[in-house]
Amino acid sequence: MISIIKNGLIIVAIIFLYPAIAMASLSIGYGKILWVIDGDTYQISLVGAPEGQPVRARHFDTPEQGERAQCAAEREKAGQASAFARRLLPRGAVVGLSDFGRDRYGRLLATITLADGTDLAGRMIGTGLAHAYEGGRKPGWCAPLGAP
């Protein structure tokens, strides 16, 4: 009887601890850039996903592309942000990945560090092609009506 209880407790412990252990093993890692999807989302080859997985960068947001843009200025800035990201993250570049999570849409989130050790978010924000973003309402990219 005691043996059954011990085995049951071990199984319960494994079930509850496995996700935490799995996430801890992914807390810091490396990936290889396959391509830039847009200014803040990249297809990255990871351990367990050699064909790549879309990774949404944490700590910043870039303008929306195409029909999702609210104005022509946002569309233009989105193109600039994507082009800058492609220069920073050429195909095959190795990047550091940490602070993994998922957003409300189920996308993989990660803090991305460039090969030279600099923070991608800081570089993107520093150029004016991204806003700092930690979730919630996003600042707009279009000037309000009547603004220059």
C-alpha positions in Angstrom: 0.0 0.0 0.0 2.8 2.4 0.9 4.5 1.5 -2.4 1.4 2.4 -4.3 1.2 5.8 -2.5 4.9 6.5 -3.2 4.5 5.6 -6.9 1.4 7.8 -7.1 3.2 10.8 -5.5 6.2 10.4 -7.8 3.9 10.4 -10.9 2.0 13.5 -9.6 5.4 15.2 -8.9 6.6 14.5 -12.4 3.3 15.7 -14.0 3.5 19.0 -12.1 7.3 19.6 -12.2 7.9 18.7 -15.9 6.7 22.0 -17.4 8.8 24.0 -14.9 11.9 21.8 -15.6 11.3 22.0 -19.4 11.0 25.9 -19.3 14.1 26.1 -17.0 16.1 24.2 -19.7 14.9 26.8 -22.2 15.6 29.8 -20.0 18.8 30.7 -22.0 19.6 29.3 -25.3 20.8 30.1 -28.8 19.1 30.0 -32.2 19.9 30.6 -35.8 18.1 33.2 -37.9 16.4 31.7 -40.9 14.6 34.8 -42.0 13.0 38.1 -40.8 9.2 37.9 -40.9 8.8 41.6 -39.9 10.5 44.1 -37.6 9.8 42.2 -34.4 9.2 38.6 -35.5 11.8 36.2 -36.9 11.9 32.6 -38.0 14.5 31.0 -35.8 16.0 27.5 -35.8 16.0 26.2 -32.2 16.9 23.0 -30.5 13.9 20.7 -31.2 12.8 22.9 -34.1 15.5 22.8 -36.7 13.1 24.0 -39.4 12.5 27.0 -37.3 9.7 28.6 -35.3 8.4 32.2 -35.4 9.8 34.1 -32.4 8.2 37.4 -31.4 10.9 39.6 -29.7 10.1 40.9 -26.2 10.4 44.5 -25.0 9.6 46.3 -28.2 7.0 46.7 -30.9 7.5 47.8 -34.5 4.9 49.3 -36.9 2.4 47.0 -38.6 2.8 46.1 -42.3 0.3 46.0 -45.1 -3.4 46.1 -44.3 -2.7 46.1 -40.6 -1.1 49.5 -40.8 -3.3 52.4 -39.7 -1.7 54.9 -42.2 0.8 55.2 -45.0 3.5 56.5 -42.5 3.1 53.3 -40.4 3.5 51.1 -43.5 6.6 53.0 -44.6 8.1 52.8 -41.1 7.3 49.0 -41.0 9.3 48.5 -44.1 12.2 50.4 -42.6 12.0 48.4 -39.4 12.0 45.1 -41.3 15.0 46.2 -43.4 16.9 47.3 -40.3 16.1 44.0 -38.7 17.4 42.1 -41.8 20.7 44.0 -41.5 21.0 43.2 -37.8 19.8 39.6 -38.3 21.1 38.2 -41.6 20.2 34.6 -42.5 22.4 32.2 -40.4 23.2 34.7 -37.7 23.4 33.1 -34.2 21.4 35.0 -31.5 21.0 34.5 -27.8 17.5 33.7 -26.6 16.2 34.1 -23.0 13.1 35.0 -21.0 10.9 32.6 -23.0 7.1 32.8 -22.8 3.9 32.8 -24.9 1.7 35.7 -25.7 -2.1 35.7 -25.7 -2.0 34.4 -29.3 0.2 31.5 -28.4 3.3 33.0 -30.2 6.7 32.1 -28.7 8.2 35.2 -27.1 11.9 35.7 -26.2 14.4 38.4 -25.4 16.9 38.4 -28.2 20.6 39.2 -27.8 22.8 39.8 -30.9 26.1 37.9 -31.4 28.1 41.0 -30.1 26.1 40.8 -26.8 23.9 43.9 -27.5 20.2 43.7 -26.8 18.1 43.7 -30.0 15.3 45.7 -28.3 17.7 48.5 -27.4 19.0 48.7 -31.0 15.5 48.8 -32.5 14.2 51.3 -30.0 17.3 53.5 -30.4 16.8 53.9 -34.1 13.2 55.1 -33.6 11.9 52.1 -35.6 10.3 50.5 -32.5 8.5 51.6 -29.3 9.3 50.0 -26.0 6.5 47.5 -25.3 5.8 45.2 -22.4 2.2 44.3 -23.3 -1.1 46.1 -23.1 -2.1 49.0 -25.3 0.4 49.8 -28.0 1.4 53.4 -28.9 0.3 54.4 -32.4 2.6 55.2 -35.3 0.2 57.7 -37.1 0.0 61.4 -36.3 -3.4 62.4 -34.8 -5.7 64.4 -37.1 -4.5 68.0 -37.3 -1.0 67.2 -36.2 1.9 68.1 -38.5 
